[in-house]
Amino acid sequence: MSPINLAIVGVGKIVRDQHLPSIDKNADYKLVATASRHGTVEGIQSFTTIEAMLEAVPEIDAVSLCMPPQYRYEAAYKALSAGKHVFLEKPPGATLSEVADLEALAAAKGVSLFASWHSRYAAAVEAAKDFLSKTEIKKVHVIWKEDVRHWHPNQDWIWQAGGLGVFDPGINALSIVTHILPRAIFLTGATLEFPENRDAPIAADLHFRDAGAMTVHGEFDWRQTGKQSWDIIAETAAGTMELAEGGSKLSVNGELTFSAPEEEYPSLYRRFAEIIKAGQSDVDLAPLRHVADAFMLGKRKFVEAFHD
């Protein structure tokens, strides 16, 4: 099979750090064009709009959309309407309704839509899922705390309505939790902390349960300095399981049982090629649904202003 002619829309830090190296190492793809207001890739045709790109490069087979979620729907709609397969960076959109509409359009056009959740492809996630499938889970504690000034300096879009605020990293935790737990969970209560000068939260405290007695407590915070925390701890009948460092290491009862190098974005692009070849889509909205539930059910608490 010929390589998939791929285009990228939105050439920013995540594209340079993750997408380009992953594409370069994957023989299933050939990068043929980019569209971005400011960024370009050396040696690749570049355009300032997706419309100009699609018109000038009709041989494009697939498009990776890496702009902020508030602006992704329109670009995805145009790409799908032109018969292109579409890769959506996380979160897949600003609302559940728009992603559902894109999924229906992809089906109507006979092309693939991929809602990518990169943290699900962290090295130890599948091992954690396997462990939890074989034991009774009593409770789960999710601690996802990082320094927004380090990871997202001067990025105003994340503080705007639709930018998700602390749920931009927090949704990564939710993507793992919804994948490794054997049963669905439901939000029962939440408190969201909003800086008085921002439209999106800087911290969130979340409480979930499943249909039985199992509970999940999530703590998300963007004000952490020093060591960053990306941990999921499950108390089970087989002991304490800790999925640490964003899903890269698994320990049971304090003993490291699984660790491997990061392969998240290479795995995403392998999965995208797989669904394109199979004529399928992969659009799991469970993580985004939990974020929407938090905004709907959560109590709002205003805290001091945040400035970069």
JOQUI-V757313 format. One record per backbone hydrogen bond with DSSP energy under -0.5 kcal/mol. NH is the residue of the N-H (numbers start at 0). CO is the residue of the C=O. Records with the same first field share a line. If there is no record, write none. Layout:
NH->CO / CO
//
This chain:
3->27
4->2
5->3 / 29
6->61
7->32
8->63
9->7 / 34
11->9
15->11
16->12
17->13
18->13
19->14
21->17
22->18
23->19
24->20
25->22
26->24
28->25
29->3
31->5 / 29
32->5
33->44
34->7
35->46
43->40
44->31
46->33
52->48
53->49
54->50
55->51
56->52
59->56
60->4
61->4
62->84
63->6
64->62 / 86
65->8 / 63
70->67
71->68
72->68
74->70
75->71
76->72
77->73
78->74
79->75
80->76
81->77
82->79
83->78
84->60
85->111
86->62
87->85 / 113
88->64 / 86
93->68
98->94
99->95
100->96
101->97
102->98
103->99
104->100
105->101
106->102
107->103
108->104
109->105
110->105
113->85
114->112 / 281
115->87 / 113
119->116
120->117
121->118
123->246
124->121
127->123
128->124
129->125
130->126
131->127
132->128
133->129 / 130
134->131
137->135 / 234
138->234
139->214
140->232
141->216
142->140 / 230
143->141 / 218
144->142 / 228
145->220
147->145 / 221
149->146
150->146
151->147
154->151
155->153
157->154
158->155
159->155 / 156
162->159
164->157
165->200
166->163
167->164
169->165
170->166
171->168
172->168
173->169
174->170
175->171
176->172
177->173
178->174 / 175
179->175
180->176
185->208
187->206
188->206
190->204
191->298
192->202
193->191 / 300
194->199
195->302
197->194
198->158
201->192
202->192
203->219
204->190
205->217
206->188
207->215
208->185
209->213
214->137
215->207
216->139
217->205 / 215
218->141
219->203 / 217
220->143
221->201
223->145
228->144
229->227
230->142
231->242
232->140
233->240
234->138
235->233 / 238
236->135
238->235
240->233 / 238
241->250
242->231
243->241 / 248
245->229
246->243
247->243 / 244
248->243
249->257
250->241
251->254
252->239
254->251
255->253
256->249
257->249
259->247
266->262
267->263
268->264
269->265
270->266
271->267
272->268
273->269
274->270
275->271
276->272
277->273
278->274 / 275
279->274
281->112
284->282
288->284
289->285
290->286
291->287
292->288
293->289
294->290
295->291
296->292
297->293
298->189
300->191
302->193
//
